[in-house]
């Protein structure tokens, strides 16, 4: 009878320990979700002693049109300088960043050139701290091809001999980019090259162990004029609930004809777990649309491994304790049985 009571007590203790383990596991998992680890064109451009604005002039012009645009220069040094202007073409850089590749040697001859449209510029003398305005005359040829035309007005700095100082860095250059759209029949066409997420190491991956989530959008300009795509990425969870919205091209960058432009955007959320859907919506050229939806997964595998290991350790400890406890109860029961027999 004592043995049966001991066995019943052992069973009740075992059930209590099971409930304790389950409660502990749920508590640890809930805490882990709440503590999931966390895995963003200026108007003026300071050069070596000079400041210029604006950085970009974007205009729509007609064949045969004459126009003038104003550039502001400011001498940031304590001596007089000379800013010598030059006009060059530029193209998109090969790294998809949108940075201009200025052809200072004038070796490119494309239909997008405009360096011969700006002439008659003269060196500008600036005293220490002086600000001046420079008028840039643009003569659009009568036979100018409709579409985009691109160039840069660079100012190369040198010391003014009358200032009695040569402390200014020779050859330092700053400039303004000209992006002109010539009216007429043009092709406006952007194609989505890719839309995906990258992990914290910068590698393409749909699997992540935590937020923030970094998106990459790559578009190719198949048209004859530069385009400025605008839009967002809307992120929802597996239940369709909105998680966040990411603005695409928040710096108002352009994609030049024939080039691929990459936009890197970030969803700042850190408390993420499960499967998510990201819908890209872009618009350009007065209403043309680009859309695509992708899925990505956030699974904190390091934390899950730690939880599993912790759970295995707890189970091992409890089972070991229960085995020893049962052995202890059985020894007591046998001892009590022998004592009764001796009586």
C-alpha positions in Angstrom: 0.0 0.0 0.0 2.8 2.4 0.8 4.4 1.5 -2.5 1.2 2.4 -4.3 1.0 5.7 -2.5 4.6 6.4 -3.3 4.0 5.6 -7.0 1.0 7.9 -7.0 3.0 10.7 -5.5 5.7 10.2 -8.1 3.1 10.3 -10.9 1.6 13.6 -9.5 5.1 15.1 -9.3 5.9 14.0 -12.8 2.8 15.7 -14.2 3.5 18.9 -12.3 7.1 18.9 -13.7 5.7 18.5 -17.2 3.4 21.4 -16.7 6.3 23.4 -15.3 8.5 22.6 -18.4 5.7 23.6 -20.8 5.1 26.9 -19.0 8.9 27.6 -18.9 9.2 26.9 -22.6 6.3 29.2 -23.5 7.7 31.9 -21.3 11.2 31.7 -22.8 9.8 31.7 -26.4 7.5 34.7 -25.7 10.5 36.6 -24.2 12.6 35.7 -27.1 10.1 37.2 -29.6 9.9 40.4 -27.6 13.7 40.6 -27.3 14.5 39.6 -30.9 17.9 41.3 -31.9 18.1 44.2 -34.3 20.3 43.3 -37.3 18.8 55.6 -44.2 21.4 66.0 -53.7 22.3 68.7 -51.3 21.6 72.1 -52.7 25.2 73.2 -52.2 28.4 71.3 -52.8 31.5 72.3 -50.8 34.7 71.7 -52.8 38.3 72.4 -51.8 37.7 76.1 -51.1 34.6 76.6 -53.2 30.9 76.1 -52.9 28.4 75.8 -55.8 24.7 75.6 -56.2 22.6 74.2 -57.6 24.2 70.8 -58.2 21.7 69.8 -60.9 19.7 71.8 -63.4 16.9 69.8 -65.0 15.0 71.6 -67.8 12.7 70.9 -70.7 13.7 72.8 -73.8 12.7 73.1 -77.5 14.8 72.9 -80.6 16.3 76.3 -81.4 15.6 77.7 -77.9 18.0 80.1 -76.2 18.0 80.1 -72.4 20.2 81.2 -69.5 20.6 79.5 -66.1 22.3 81.0 -63.1 24.9 79.2 -61.0 26.0 80.6 -57.6 29.7 80.3 -56.5 31.1 81.1 -53.1 34.8 81.3 -52.1 35.3 79.5 -48.8 39.0 80.4 -48.4 40.7 83.4 -46.9 42.5 84.3 -50.2 41.4 85.3 -53.7 40.9 82.5 -56.3 40.2 82.0 -60.0 37.4 79.6 -61.0 38.0 78.5 -64.7 34.9 77.0 -66.3 34.8 74.0 -68.7 31.9 72.1 -70.3 32.0 68.4 -70.6 29.6 65.5 -71.3 28.7 63.0 -68.7 27.2 59.5 -68.7 26.0 57.2 -66.0 28.7 55.4 -64.0 29.0 51.7 -64.3 28.3 50.9 -60.6 24.6 51.7 -61.0 24.8 54.3 -58.2 23.7 57.2 -60.4 27.0 59.0 -59.9 28.0 60.9 -63.1 31.0 59.7 -65.2 32.2 63.1 -66.5 34.2 62.9 -69.7 36.9 65.5 -69.1 38.8 64.4 -72.2 35.7 64.8 -74.4 36.2 61.5 -76.0 32.5 60.5 -76.2 30.4 61.6 -79.1 26.8 60.4 -78.5 23.4 61.7 -79.4 23.0 62.7 -75.7 25.8 65.3 -75.8 25.3 69.0 -75.1 28.8 70.3 -74.5 28.7 72.3 -77.7 25.5 74.0 -76.6 27.2 76.0 -73.8 29.9 78.4 -75.0 31.5 81.8 -74.2 32.2 81.2 -70.5 35.1 83.2 -68.9 37.2 82.6 -65.7 35.6 84.1 -62.6 37.7 86.0 -60.0 36.5 85.7 -56.4 37.9 87.5 -53.4 38.2 85.8 -50.0 34.7 84.9 -48.8 33.0 86.4 -51.9 29.9 85.0 -53.5 29.1 85.6 -57.2 26.5 84.5 -59.7 27.5 83.1 -63.1 25.0 83.1 -66.0 25.3 80.0 -68.2 23.9 80.6 -71.7 22.5 77.5 -73.5 21.8 77.5 -77.2 19.7 74.5 -78.3 20.3 73.7 -82.0 17.4 73.8 -84.4 18.1 70.2 -85.3 18.6 69.0 -81.7 17.4 65.4 -81.4 14.3 65.0 -79.2 15.1 63.3 -75.9 17.7 63.7 -73.1 21.0 65.6 -73.4 23.5 65.8 -70.6 26.6 67.8 -69.7 28.4 69.4 -66.8 29.9 72.8 -66.2 33.0 72.4 -64.1 34.9 75.1 -62.4 38.6 74.4 -61.8 40.2 76.4 -59.0 43.6 78.1 -58.9 45.2 80.8 -56.8 44.7 84.4 -57.8 48.2 85.8 -58.3 47.1 89.2 -57.0 46.2 87.7 -53.6 49.9 87.0 -52.8 49.1 83.4 -51.8 49.2 80.0 -53.5 47.6 78.0 -50.7 44.6 77.0 -52.7 44.7 73.4 -54.0 45.4 73.7 -57.7 43.2 71.5 -60.0 40.3 71.1 -57.5 37.0 71.1 -59.4 33.3 71.5 -58.6 30.4 71.7 -61.0 26.8 71.7 -61.9 25.1 68.9 -64.0 22.7 69.9 -66.8 19.9 67.4 -67.7 17.9 68.8 -70.6 14.9 67.2 -72.2 14.4 68.3 -75.8 10.7 68.3 -76.8 9.5 66.1 -79.6 8.8 62.4 -80.1 10.6 60.5 -77.3 10.6 57.0 -75.9 9.9 56.7 -72.2 10.3 53.2 -70.9 11.7 51.7 -67.7 12.1 48.0 -67.1 12.4 46.4 -63.7 15.6 44.4 -63.8 15.4 43.1 -60.2 13.7 43.4 -56.9 15.0 41.5 -53.9 16.3 41.6 -50.3 19.9 41.4 -49.0 21.1 40.1 -45.7 23.3 42.0 -43.2 26.4 40.7 -45.1 25.2 42.4 -48.3 24.4 39.1 -50.1 21.1 38.5 -51.9 18.9 36.4 -49.8 15.2 35.9 -49.0 16.1 34.6 -45.5 17.0 36.8 -42.6 17.6 36.3 -38.9 16.4 39.7 -37.9 15.5 43.2 -39.1 16.1 45.8 -40.4 15.4 44.5 -43.9 17.3 45.9 -46.9 15.7 46.0 -50.3 17.3 46.4 -53.7 15.4 47.8 -56.7 17.2 47.9 -60.1 15.5 49.5 -63.1 16.9 49.9 -66.6 16.1 52.9 -68.8 15.1 51.6 -72.3 14.0 55.1 -73.5 15.6 58.2 -74.9 15.2 60.5 -71.9 16.1 60.4 -68.3 13.5 59.2 -65.9 12.9 59.7 -62.1 10.9 56.7 -60.8 8.9 57.3 -57.6 7.0 55.0 -55.4 7.2 52.7 -52.4 7.5 49.2 -51.0 4.5 48.1 -48.9 5.3 45.3 -46.4 2.6 43.0 -44.9 2.8 40.0 -42.7 1.4 36.5 -43.2 -2.0 37.6 -41.9 -2.2 40.6 -44.4 -1.5 43.2 -41.7 0.6 46.2 -42.7 4.1 46.2 -41.2 5.5 49.3 -42.9 6.1 51.3 -46.0 9.4 52.2 -47.5 9.9 55.1 -49.9 11.8 54.3 -53.1 14.2 56.9 -54.6 13.8 59.2 -51.7 16.8 61.3 -53.0 15.1 61.9 -56.4 17.7 60.2 -58.5 17.5 59.9 -62.3 18.1 56.9 -64.5 19.8 58.0 -67.7 19.0 56.4 -71.1 20.7 53.0 -71.6 21.7 52.7 -68.0 20.7 50.6 -65.0 19.9 52.5 -61.7 20.0 50.8 -58.4 18.0 52.0 -55.4 18.8 50.7 -51.9 16.0 51.1 -49.3 15.6 49.9 -45.8 12.6 48.7 -43.7 13.8 49.8 -40.2 11.6 47.3 -38.2 13.5 45.1 -35.9 10.8 42.9 -34.2 10.1 40.6 -37.1 9.3 36.9 -37.2 7.8 34.8 -39.9 6.9 35.2 -43.6 6.4 38.7 -45.1 5.2 40.1 -48.5 6.8 43.2 -50.1 4.9 44.9 -52.9 6.9 47.3 -55.1 4.9 50.1 -56.8 6.7 52.6 -59.0 5.5 55.3 -61.3 7.2 57.4 -63.9 6.6 59.5 -67.1 3.2 60.8 -66.0 1.5 57.6 -65.1 3.4 54.6 -66.3 3.6 51.9 -63.6 5.9 49.1 -62.4 4.8 46.6 -59.8 6.1 43.4 -58.3 5.6 41.4 -55.1 8.2 39.2 -53.4 8.3 37.2 -50.2 11.0 37.1 -47.5 11.4 35.2 -44.3 12.6 36.3 -40.9 13.7 33.4 -38.7 16.1 34.0 -35.7 17.8 30.6 -36.1 20.5 31.4 -33.6 17.9 32.2 -30.9 15.9 29.1 -31.9 19.0 26.9 -31.5 19.7 28.3 -28.1 16.0 27.7 -27.1 16.2 24.1 -28.2 19.5 23.5 -26.4 18.1 25.1 -23.3 14.9 23.0 -23.5 17.0 19.8 -24.0 19.1 20.7 -21.0 16.0 21.3 -18.9 14.5 18.0 -20.0 17.7 16.1 -19.2 17.9 17.7 -15.7 14.3 17.0 -14.9 14.4 13.4 -16.2 17.6 12.8 -14.2 16.1 14.2 -11.1 12.9 12.3 -11.6 14.8 9.0 -12.0 16.8 9.6 -8.9 13.6 10.7 -7.0 11.8 7.5 -8.1 14.7 5.4 -7.1 14.7 7.1 -3.7 10.9 6.4 -3.3 11.4 2.8 -4.3 14.2 2.4 -1.8 12.0 3.9 1.0 9.1 1.6 0.0 11.3 -1.5 0.1 12.7 -0.5 3.4 9.3 0.1 4.8 8.1 -3.3 3.5 11.0 -5.1 5.1 10.4 -3.4 8.4 6.7 -4.6 8.3 7.8 -8.1 7.5 10.2 -8.1 10.4 7.4 -7.1 12.7 
